Amino acid sequence: MEEQDGMERVVDLFEQDSSGDREEREALVALSMAPGVGPGRIRALLARFGSAAAVWQAPVGALAAVPGLGPQTAAAIAAFDGHEAVTEQFRRADRVGATLLTAWDPSFPALLREIYDPPALLWVRGRLTEADARAVAIVGTRRATEYGRRAAYDFAAGLARHGFTIVSGLAHGIDAAAHRGALEAGGRTLAVLGSGVDRIYPARHQRLAEAIMAQGALLSEYALGTAPDAPNFPRRNRIISGLAMGVLVVEAFEKGGALITARLAIEQNRDVCAVPGPIHSPASAGCNRLIQRGHARLVLTVEDVLEELGVPVIGEESRPSVSATPPDLDPIERQLYEALDTSPVHIDTLCLRTGLDVSTALVYLLNLEFRGLIRQMAGKQFFRAG
């Protein structure tokens, strides 16, 4: 707090100077990199001193007097020489096309501002838009089954066709399926990382990350160059749920990050939904428990999710039906496509239906998969996309 004309004035994190002053942004980045200083302490420091730049001018005694800070963190701030580190942050950002979004920027996500512990800043690769205010987070296990991956893909695609941005974490399994479902439906998707936005993790998702940047954004509160260390991931989950109107848990073991996200969503007063699974599948045990305990609504369709969010369902999803055969297929592609529907069909059954040998069928099925018309499950099973 500051004294002004005899009155105490509280300076809120979201009411700072929005001029975009480079010095203030650099000072904020420096604070975020100082040892022992997280978003909560940044808020306390800004409330006391009025700006990030002013914090760096404060004597150590004044820093130590800030509630929740203490002498050890105050001394660490006073001793921190972050000039070169901050300069390197902006160099890295320039190299990868990242931008800095501070909590007082007008384009900072409004829903994220509502949570108990919002980030003081976000590094962004890609672009946030006003449409991203209408978002659903889809989360789940990295060790997803085919059932879970397909459910995540289908829910994400369906919600994207209804105009929702899909938020997830770029991990293997459910996250990746959700991002792909949104992308292939022509929708937007945001990936919140547990590393710097220049450190794609897992590395094999580099192409997926590039597609997300083209139709959404990669986001992180962590400094560029930050490695994907294990403690970062539970902490970033509050941002995943905070960006969304609601959270859909597709497949989760009884312990894991997806259930952390569900708990955070409940604390943030977000709607929580879960997809039920087989009682003998450990990968569905977490979802089934959420439903059993009344912590999540059981959902079977996109319409169930929309109902839980309080969004009216008007007509069909705004995309042409994928059931019609595309007109530009060659004869063999058409034959294979028409032999498939939305239920998985094994390659042997498909060859019996079409009279094709396996090697020929696989070549043309690969062409259809590259075009996004069909998808393949484990064990050489194929189904129409969408």
Secondary structure, 3 states (H helix, E strand, C coil): CEEECCEEECCCHHHCCCCCCHHHHHHHHHHHHCCCCCHHHHHHHHHHHCCHHHHCCCCHHHHHCCCCCHHHHHHHHHHCCCHHHHHHHHHHHHHHCCEEEECCCCCCCHHHHCCCCCCCEEEEEECCCHHHHCEEEEEECCCCCHHHHHHHHHHHHHHHHCCCEEEECCCCCHHHHHHHHHHHCCCCEEEECCCCCCCCCCHHHHHHHHHHHHCEEEEECCCCCCCCCCCHHHHHHHHHHHCCCEEEEEECCCCCHHHHHHHHHHHCCCEEEECCCCCCCHHHHHHHHHHHCCCCEECCCHHHHHHHHCCCCCCCCCCCCCCCCCCCCCHHHHHHHHCCCCCCEEHHHHHHHHCCCHHHHHHHHHHHHHCCCEEEECCCEEEECC
